């Protein structure tokens, strides 16, 4: 299955492998400007009701109330101070519940994600 990834950042090897454990063997990154038209924007890209994204909570709640499921990656917070991150796993959120999927790649084997805007 394919998942759409809405973020300014590319997926790391840890995030890609985590998606595989969730049943997604393909992904497509979309750089989206989040605004009050988020539902219409996402519908214009994919009819799927499951998306992976990095966005303010406000937009995640809009999507959840519209019946979307959201994949949210959990990163190791200590690496953020250096402008990088490592993937701990991912949460699949629905309006009813959340389920955690641990990253199958050990932290020491992961490439670090870059927190800068589009790698700049």
RAMORA-V614246 format. One record per backbone hydrogen bond with DSSP energy under -1.0 kcal/mol. NH is the residue of the N-H (numbers start at 1). CO is the residue of the C=O. If there is no record, write none. Layout:
nh;co
NH;CO
NH;CO
This chain:
nh;co
3;26
5;28
6;52
7;30
16;12
17;13
18;14
19;15
20;16
21;17
23;20
24;19
25;1
26;1
28;3
30;5
38;35
41;37
42;38
43;39
44;40
45;42
46;42
51;69
52;4
53;71
54;6
59;56
60;56
61;57
62;58
63;59
64;60
65;61
66;62
67;64
68;63
69;49
70;93
71;51
72;91
74;89
76;86
80;77
82;79
83;80
84;79
85;113
88;74
89;74
90;101
91;72
92;99
93;70
94;97
99;92
101;90
103;88
109;106
110;107
113;85
115;83
119;116
120;117
